[in-house]
Amino acid sequence: MPTSAKSQDLGALAPSDASVHPEKNRAPRILAADDQPHILEALELLLHPQSYRLESVKSPREVKEALATESYDALLIDLNYTRDTTSGQEGLDLLSEIVALDSNLPVIVMTAWGNVELAVEAMRRGARDFIQKPWENERLLAILRTQIELHRALQRAERLAAENRLLQAQGRPEFIAAAPSMQPVLDSIARVGPSDANILITGEHGSGKEVVAQTLHALSSRAARPLVAVNTGALAEGLFESELFGHVKGAFTDARTDRIGRFELADGGTIFLDEIGNVPIRQQAKLLRVLESGEIERLGSSRPRKIDVRLISATNTDLQAACSSGQFREDLLFRLNTVEIHVPPLRERREDIPTLAIHFLRRYASRYRREIDGFDTSALQIMAQYSWPGNVRELEHTLERAVLMCRGREIQPADLGLNMQRPQAQNLEELSLEAVETVLIRKALQRFHGNISQAAEALGLSRGALYRRMEKYGL
């Protein structure tokens, strides 16, 4: 029987999801080991209608022979194979050998009803879960689904890590996106990246808009020139012109020397204006004039300077609604969004969570010189179930904390510090100051639909102070 297919062609940027991940369209392969024919027959009757491919063996020797030549998504193994034997030692020894061969392969042990001690020992040796005979069909199917999904996610993570190392070696930013919901993003990047078109990237806070901008720049003919990123929402209104367009000596009280602006710094390259939806209405007209004329004037100067800049902007606000309410210029919006790319929130691309988690784990384990091999299965499950209101940025902050808190070789659920219950349901007396601030900031952002200026005013903060807190808490 042929082994499972493996992706060999990495492609230029974003091959189709089906071609890169053939296992998504492949029926899961299960290897079951039990010396009792009626057990194997019952498994076949249960799993075949569920589109599982079941292969059956009757001894530990046959299990090892099968693993030497074939690839499987999960194993179901009994713990006793010799007649009248109940110690489970044969199965435990086999389990240890399987884990030593491939620690990522999910092994589910089958035990006699009530034999809890053996099940605990099997879990200690690396089994992912256990079922008791006679089993409940729904429980067995649920365990298989969960473990196979986790196993395939880890396989994708390892493959994408290799792909990203290659992409990074070629000078491109790391861009992790295997979820089906990310395919339109990848398609758009591949099509418009090499062009000079203005791009508007939309999506929630922390969803990865800046990484999309970096990838677009890396794919363009301007890649050898600078990418200048500006958080326009964090700029004080009085400094907007000076920061973006520069100033000459004497333009205002503290202008002691000439200063070059961000647009000039990006000349020949790309400028990325983040949080474009929070630019004050009075400054929008000045930005529009630059985009229409291709010229800037330093503050305090009347001499125009020609610039050649590609504009990529990003926002988490609904600019169409802002235009309707008079908070954003419609003619500026037309200039910004020659092409619009929407980045889905992390809760809509959960398939990427294990891959991103491994990516951040490796980054921070290296940074803090911690020897951490991976994740406990339950930690992966918690991350897969969490809502991630702060998106990828919150996941990154969570993994940095987990690396610092981890006491062993694997990240445990407690290391993540994720409260699966919404903090709003708790009493304020039970929360830390940071947790209270996080709750209040989230509520303000929700109330004003992501408008930073309005949320900051309601909280009694400056926009810059609110941005700093949002970065701190991964919002």
Beta strands, then each sheet from edge to edge (+ up, - down):
strand 1: 29-33
strand 2: 53-57
strand 3: 74-78
strand 4: 107-112
strand 5: 129-133
strand 6: 199-202
strand 7: 227-231
strand 8: 246-247
strand 9: 259-260
strand 10: 270-274
strand 11: 295-296
strand 12: 305-306
strand 13: 310-315
strand 14: 339-342
strand 15: 374-375
strand 16: 410-411
sheet 1: 2+ 1+ 3+ 4+ 5+
sheet 2: 7+ 10+ 13+ 6+ 14+
sheet 3: 8+ 9-
sheet 4: 11+ 12-
sheet 5: 15+ 16+
end
